[in-house]
Amino acid sequence: MKVKASIIGLIGLCIGWLGVVAQVHPYVVGDKYVKRFMAAEGRPNETSPGSPDLVFQLKVPVAGTYELSTYAVPASGLSPEKDEQGNIKTAYVKIQIDDQRPTRRILYDIHQAASQVSGKFELNGANQQLKLWLPKGIELVHVEWKNYNAPEVPLAAKNYIPKIIPPAVHPRLWVTPQTLPMVKARLTEGENKPVWQQLAAVAKTPYRFDFNPGKEVFYQEELEKVVQVKAFYYLMTGDRKIGNEAVRLMVNYMSVLEFGNVKYGDITREIGRAIYTAALVYDWCYGLIDKNDRKRLYDKMLYQAREMEIGWPPFMDSIVNGHGNEAQISRDLLSMAIALYEENPELYKYTAYTIFEHLIPMRKFEYESSRHNQGVDYGAYRFGWEMHAAWLLYRMSGMPVFDDNLKKLPYYWLYMRLPDGYMLRDGDMFSAKFGGARPLYWKQPQTMLLSYAYANDPLIKGEFEREGGLPDNPVLFLLVNDPALKARHDLGSLPLTKDFGPVLGSMVTRTGWNNTETSKDVVAEIKGGGYIFGNHQQADAGALQIFHHGVQVGDIGLYLSYGSPYDYNFNKRSVAHSVMLAMDPSEPLLFRSKVRDGGTRFNQRFPLTPQEVIADPWFSNGQVLSANFGPLQLKPSFSYFKADLTAAYTAKMTKYTRGFCFLNLGLEDVPAVIILADHMTTAKPEFRKYWQINTLNKPEVSEREMVLSNELKGLKGKTHVTMLLPAAADRNMEVLSGREANSTFGQSFDLVSQKPEANAHRILVSPKKQQGQDGFLTVFQMAEGDAKPLPIGFKERQGCWQLAVADRVVCLSSGGGLLENTFTVDVPDAGMFEVLLTDMKPGYWNVKSSDGKMNFNYAVMSGKNTLFFKAEKGSYVVAPGRLYGIEDLK
């Protein structure tokens, strides 16, 4: 009998099946002979404690680490156990090499099915036995051995000399002998005191861990938390009894901890937490650990590090995005490397290289826009781990190593907060899976804790407290919290508008900071320009969001599972957002997408360096042309933003700009107005353009307007949408609802969710005439309940779109470019009006009233491109250049 056995070189192999042994000749990699094996009839669906079903006699040519793989299928004629959903339950094989401790590994499951990598094993080069106990109902087709090759270390990492190194003494994780007295002194101050008292009670309570050295255990989160508490208590008090208990628990636990070949559920996070906990014990209880136990902890930490997604050495993935930008390096492996520095400086050299040479330069560039490219949820989660790295290196060395711009990043979450407790949508939002039909109160308190403590920022501490604090991690809280820093909960000191800068072009604006469910505030966001970084960032350049007593306009995608057909063809795509679409029937399909949505380029490739971001046009998401708000910075009456989004699309787009003007009217019945201006030119006239907004409740649509609505706590808000251009006679309109809304031009997706996004509505407007260039001008009025919308005055002349609403006059370029020539602005009615001129060419301009009573010069700044003044009824000539003195006025 022959089975497949692939090893570099020749292998001597004997097979035993249910006690019957047959001798076979050695053979090489690639032997295609296969024999199926299965457990004896009636064997239970758990590995048997009796004799093995298979015994392989093997000998590898060189001692070392080898990887074992299996291929197994459900047996014909037998029915493996199934769960309530009808899926085959996970089937396990018990594996034993010689007389070593047996291990349980997945043989077949719903994730990897027949092909499973059992794991890495140490083979000694002598004659050895591989014993297998098989589960009922699964046939083993073949096993395969191959060399395990550790991740390749880049040459730059091999030769790297770290900028800073750990001190020669312990402790050095989170505290050093210099900072330890400060942390101790804070334990009994202010809000730290009750946390310390509760922690001390846990530390003093004996914890029982029953284990058998001959049997492995899966991770135990409760034990790890208790060990951290006991090790911290020893660090703070010097209580050797508690410290020794922490050491014994950790050594025993690590000696039997085994994750096997579980890969689902992002198990690397649990692996990393075990490493981190062991590193804390190693460092904080260093003086209590004898040489043998230090060696045991060292070996087990390295063993587990090798099983992480990023591998060891840590170069199987990038630290700047993806799972590599989570706890793996920034907390877990960095803590291990710092703790074990004197044992093996190479560990620290590799982790320091990835952080100092990759992560820090990238974040210095990215965080110039103080928002996270991975969005609200993943951004907060991953930024929290970067804050671990910032803290660990700061406390270790006494100096900050990250750019100071990371101190302002948390303000992104303050501005994204909505009165209903949730957030404006940005990126893949895993928190949207929870909370049912009602929004949940969004929170990431660990990130806020590390942020406010690092920046000594009372406003971010206020956000931490509003999120409920961090009761399940008292150790981290006591390590960094300064009770002398008092939280501030009033956000009124922040401007109502935030311009996020050029890297992630966007603006968030609001009418107030009343973040309660009965708030009448309007919150709006516009995106566009900067760069796209892939992964959980979505194809949403130009996206508009409006909140008023609930979401009025926004994103209707749901992040249900990464990479699914729905995820790649709807959720992450432009079609799920309120953006402009242009359909090119020959547009290439990218990154496993199957349907064209007419939107911006779908991207799942991320850059590794700032230089790559700037140099590679693939990552261009357009350019911010203008961003300004005022005249008061704290409570601006206008907020203006414009972006050239041409580069965000494929070559189907010749030119596209989107302008956004938010007017805070200060009125009770209509608190805010948004003017949205789109100028789009496609490469071919037949590429159909779609102006699209998405909303949660069924809209009322007529030729004159679209009325959107939502309700929160019995208060209703309506958004009256008036499209001025194209005119009603020149456009087609359709509304897609429910299942039709969850579709990408004919490809529909069935969603099972209580979230309103699953049964949302999309409004699409297209010009009737096929032409290369089209302009769209739309006014959104956010009204309280049944309040009537305000009349809109509109005229187009001298290259300008001029609008009048309430006590405001706004001018925009009718061609989409900058205004360079003289034009006239009319203030229509009596009373004082605020006049906002946008799209102005930088330089000096003169404004002169027809009666000569007003005459002033104004310097329009590049990147702002606005001119603001107050005026009464009349006509005003706006001309380039300056006028001075009587002679100039002739």
C-alpha positions, 0 to 999 in steps of 0.5 A, spaced: 500 500 500 502 506 498 500 513 500 502 520 498 508 522 502 512 528 500 518 530 503 525 533 500 529 527 499 527 520 500 523 517 506 523 510 509 516 509 510 512 504 513 504 504 514 500 500 519 492 500 518 488 498 524 494 494 526 496 491 520 503 493 517 505 493 510 512 495 508 513 499 502 519 502 498 522 509 499 519 514 494 520 521 492 516 528 492 510 527 487 508 520 488 501 520 485 499 513 489 493 514 494 490 509 498 484 512 502 484 510 510 478 511 515 476 509 522 473 502 524 466 502 523 462 505 529 468 509 532 466 515 535 466 522 532 472 523 537 479 521 536 480 514 540 484 513 546 486 506 544 491 504 538 492 508 532 489 507 526 495 509 522 502 508 524 507 511 519 515 509 520 519 515 517 526 518 517 527 525 514 534 526 511 535 533 516 533 534 522 529 540 523 522 543 522 517 540 517 510 541 516 504 536 515 498 537 511 492 532 510 487 531 505 481 527 507 473 527 505 467 525 508 466 517 507 461 515 502 456 511 505 457 514 512 454 520 514 459 525 519 455 529 524 452 535 522 450 541 526 443 545 526 445 548 519 446 542 516 454 543 515 459 538 517 461 538 524 469 539 525 472 533 525 479 532 528 485 527 528 489 525 533 497 526 532 503 523 536 510 523 534 514 517 537 512 518 545 511 525 545 505 529 547 499 527 542 496 533 539 489 534 536 488 537 529 483 539 524 482 534 519 476 536 516 471 543 517 467 548 513 473 553 512 478 549 509 474 542 507 479 537 505 485 540 505 488 542 512 495 544 514 496 540 520 502 544 523 509 544 524 513 539 527 520 538 529 523 531 526 530 529 529 532 525 522 532 518 526 527 513 525 520 516 528 513 514 528 507 518 526 501 515 529 494 518 527 487 516 530 482 518 525 474 520 526 468 516 524 465 518 517 472 521 514 476 518 509 484 520 509 486 520 502 493 522 503 498 525 508 504 530 506 510 532 509 514 538 507 520 543 509 518 548 513 521 555 511 521 561 516 519 568 513 525 571 509 528 576 513 529 582 508 537 584 507 535 591 510 532 588 517 538 583 517 543 589 517 538 594 521 541 598 527 535 600 532 535 607 533 533 606 541 534 599 544 531 597 551 535 598 557 539 593 561 534 593 567 527 590 568 522 592 568 521 595 561 514 594 559 510 600 560 514 602 566 522 603 567 525 604 574 524 611 573 517 611 571 515 606 576 514 611 582 510 615 578 505 609 576 505 607 584 503 614 586 497 614 582 494 608 584 490 611 590 489 618 587 482 620 584 478 615 579 484 610 580 483 608 587 477 604 586 480 600 580 486 599 584 482 596 590 478 591 585 484 589 582 488 588 589 482 583 591 483 579 584 490 579 585 489 576 592 484 571 590 488 564 589 486 562 582 486 554 580 489 551 574 488 544 573 492 541 568 496 535 565 503 536 562 501 530 557 495 534 555 494 540 551 489 546 552 486 551 548 487 558 550 483 561 557 482 568 556 480 568 564 486 565 566 491 570 562 487 576 565 488 574 572 495 572 571 496 580 568 493 582 574 497 578 579 504 580 575 502 587 576 500 587 583 507 584 584 510 590 580 506 595 584 507 592 591 513 587 591 508 581 594 512 575 592 507 570 594 502 573 588 508 574 584 510 567 584 503 565 583 503 569 577 509 566 574 507 559 576 500 560 572 504 562 566 509 557 566 504 551 567 499 555 562 504 556 556 507 549 557 500 546 555 497 551 551 496 549 544 492 552 538 493 547 533 491 548 526 485 553 528 485 559 523 478 561 523 476 567 527 482 571 527 485 566 532 492 570 531 489 575 536 488 570 541 495 567 540 498 574 540 495 575 547 498 569 550 505 572 548 503 579 550 501 576 557 507 571 558 512 577 556 509 581 561 510 576 567 517 575 564 519 582 565 515 584 571 516 578 575 523 577 572 527 577 579 522 571 581 523 567 575 529 562 575 533 560 569 529 554 567 523 557 567 525 563 563 528 558 558 521 555 558 517 562 557 522 564 552 521 557 548 514 557 548 513 565 546 517 563 540 513 557 538 507 561 539 510 567 535 511 562 529 504 560 529 501 567 528 499 570 521 505 575 520 509 569 522 516 569 525 521 573 523 515 577 522 515 578 515 509 574 512 505 580 512 506 588 512 505 592 518 502 598 515 495 595 513 491 588 514 492 584 520 499 586 520 497 593 522 494 590 529 496 587 535 501 582 532 507 587 532 505 593 535 503 590 542 505 582 542 511 581 538 514 588 540 513 586 548 516 579 547 522 582 543 523 588 549 522 583 555 527 578 551 532 583 549 538 580 553 536 573 551 536 575 544 537 582 541 535 579 534 528 579 536 528 586 538 532 588 531 526 585 527 520 588 530 524 595 531 525 595 524 518 594 521 516 599 526 521 605 525 522 603 518 515 602 515 510 604 520 512 610 523 514 614 516 507 611 513 503 614 519 507 621 519 504 621 512 497 619 512 495 622 519 497 629 516 489 628 514 487 627 521 482 621 520 483 614 519 483 611 512 480 604 514 474 607 517 471 608 523 471 601 526 477 598 523 481 605 524 479 605 531 481 598 532 488 598 529 490 605 531 489 602 538 494 597 537 499 603 534 498 607 540 500 600 544 507 601 540 507 608 541 506 607 549 511 601 549 517 605 546 515 612 549 515 608 556 521 604 555 526 610 552 523 616 555 522 619 548 516 619 543 518 616 537 511 617 533 510 623 529 505 628 534 500 628 529 497 621 532 495 626 538 490 629 533 487 623 530 482 621 535 478 628 533 476 624 527 471 620 532 469 626 535 467 629 529 464 622 526 459 621 532 452 622 531 446 624 536 443 617 535 450 614 538 452 611 532 457 614 527 457 617 520 459 611 516 466 610 513 469 604 511 467 596 513 463 597 519 463 591 523 459 594 529 453 595 524 452 587 525 450 588 532 444 592 535 439 590 531 434 595 527 436 600 532 443 604 532 448 602 538 452 607 542 459 606 538 465 605 542 472 603 542 474 605 549 481 602 549 483 606 543 481 613 547 484 611 553 491 610 550 490 616 546 488 621 551 493 619 556 498 619 551 496 626 548 494 629 555 487 631 552 481 632 556 476 632 551 478 625 549 478 623 556 471 625 556 470 621 550 473 615 553 468 616 559 462 617 555 464 610 552 463 607 559 471 607 561 475 600 560 472 596 566 475 589 563 482 592 563 484 595 569 491 594 568 492 598 562 488 603 565 492 604 571 498 604 567 497 610 563 491 614 567 493 620 570 487 622 575 490 629 575 487 630 568 480 632 568 475 630 563 471 635 559 465 633 556 463 640 553 465 639 545 463 647 544 470 649 544 471 645 537 469 648 531 463 645 528 466 644 521 473 640 520 477 640 514 481 633 514 486 636 509 489 633 502 491 626 504 484 623 505 480 629 503 473 630 506 469 635 511 465 634 516 460 639 518 454 640 523 449 645 526 451 644 533 454 639 538 448 636 542 449 629 541 443 626 544 437 623 541 433 629 541 438 633 538 435 637 532 442 638 529 444 636 522 451 633 521 453 632 514 460 629 510 463 630 504 469 626 501 473 626 495 481 627 493 487 624 496 489 617 496 486 610 497 489 605 501 485 599 500 483 593 504 477 596 509 477 603 505 471 603 500 470 606 493 466 612 496 470 618 493 465 624 493 460 620 497 455 625 501 452 623 508 446 627 511 444 626 518 438 629 521 433 625 526 436 619 523 440 618 516 437 622 511 443 620 505 448 616 506 451 609 505 447 603 505 452 597 504 453 592 510 459 589 512 457 582 513 463 578 511 470 580 507 470 578 500 463 575 499 460 577 492 456 582 496 462 585 499 466 586 493 460 587 488 456 592 493 458 593 500 465 596 498 463 599 491 461 606 489 454 603 488 452 603 495 454 610 497 451 617 495 456 618 489 456 619 481 456 613 477 458 613 469 457 606 466 462 604 461 460 597 459 467 595 457 470 597 464 475 592 466 473 588 473 478 588 478 480 584 484 475 578 484 469 583 482 464 580 478 459 586 476 460 593 473 457 599 478 459 605 474 463 608 480 470 609 482 476 604 481 475 598 486 482 597 490 484 592 494 492 593 493 495 598 499 501 602 498 507 600 503 511 607 503 509 614 502 513 615 496 509 609 493 503 613 495 505 619 491 508 616 485 503 611 483 497 614 480 493 607 482 493 610 489 490 617 487 483 618 489 483 625 486 485 632 489 482 637 494 481 643 490 478 648 495 476 647 503 474 653 507 469 655 512 467 661 516 467 667 517 467 665 524 471 659 525 468 656 531 461 657 529 461 658 521 455 660 517 458 656 511 463 650 509 465 649 502 469 643 499 470 642 492 474 636 489 477 634 482 475 626 482 477 624 475 483 620 478 478 616 482 475 613 476 478 609 470 479 612 464 472 613 462 472 619 466 475 625 462 473 630 468 469 630 474 469 635 480 464 635 486 462 642 490 459 642 496 456 648 500 453 647 507 449 653 510 448 653 517 442 658 517 441 658 524 433 657 523 428 653 527 424 650 522 430 649 516 436 649 520 441 647 514 441 647 507 446 644 502 448 645 495 451 640 491 454 641 484 457 636 479 460 637 473 462 631 469 465 629 462 466 622 460 470 619 455 464 617 450 458 621 450 454 614 451 457 612 457 451 614 461 451 618 468 447 617 474 447 622 480 445 617 486 443 618 493 441 613 498 436 613 503 433 609 508 426 610 508 422 610 502 422 617 499 416 621 496 418 623 489 415 628 484 417 632 478 419 638 483 422 635 488 424 628 492 423 628 500 427 624 504 425 622 511 427 619 518 425 619 525 428 619 532 425 619 539 419 621 536 422 627 532 421 627 525 426 630 520 425 631 512 430 633 507 427 636 501 431 635 495 431 640 489 434 638 483 435 645 479 440 642 473 438 638 469 431 641 469 425 636 470 424 635 462 431 633 461 432 628 466 430 621 467 429 618 475 428 612 478 427 609 485 430 602 487 427 599 493 428 593 497 431 587 493 432 592 487 436 597 491 441 591 494 443 590 486 448 592 482 445 594 475 441 587 475 445 583 479 441 583 486 443 580 493 439 577 498 440 580 505 438 577 512 439 583 516 434 587 521 438 593 519 435 598 515 440 598 510 438 591 508 431 594 505 434 601 503 432 606 497 436 608 491 434 615 487 438 615 480 437 621 476 440 621 468 440 626 463 436 624 457 440 626 452 447 623 451 453 628 451 460 628 454 459 633 459 453 634 464 452 639 470 448 637 476 446 642 481 442 640 487 439 643 493 438 639 500 434 643 505 433 639 512 427 641 515 424 639 522 417 635 521 412 638 516 416 645 516 415 648 509 422 648 505 424 655 503 424 658 496 430 658 492 432 663 487 436 661 481 439 664 475 445 662 471 449 668 468 456 670 466 459 663 468 456 663 474 450 659 478 447 664 483 442 661 488 439 665 494 435 662 500 433 665 506 438 670 508 444 667 503 446 668 496 451 663 493 455 663 487 458 657 484 462 656 477 457 654 472 463 650 468 466 647 474 473 651 473 475 657 477 472 664 476 477 669 472 472 674 469 468 680 472 461 678 474 455 681 477 452 678 484 444 680 486 442 681 493 434 680 491 431 682 498 431 687 503 435 686 509 442 684 510 444 678 506 451 673 507 454 673 500 459 667 499 462 667 492 466 660 491 470 657 485 474 664 485 481 664 482 486 666 487 489 673 487 486 680 489 478 681 487 474 688 487 467 688 490 463 694 488 456 696 489 452 699 483 451 705 488 458 706 489 457 705 497 461 699 497 467 698 494 473 693 497 478 689 495 479 682 497 485 677 497 482 670 495 487 664 498 489 658 494 486 652 496 480 656 499 477 660 493 472 663 497 470 670 498 465 672 503 461 679 505 455 681 507 450 686 503 444 689 502 439 689 496 442 691 490 447 689 485 455 688 486 460 687 481 466 682 482 472 684 478 479 681 478 484 685 481 485 691 486 482 698 486 485 704 490 484 711 490 479 716 486 483 715 480 483 708 480 475 708 480 474 713 474 
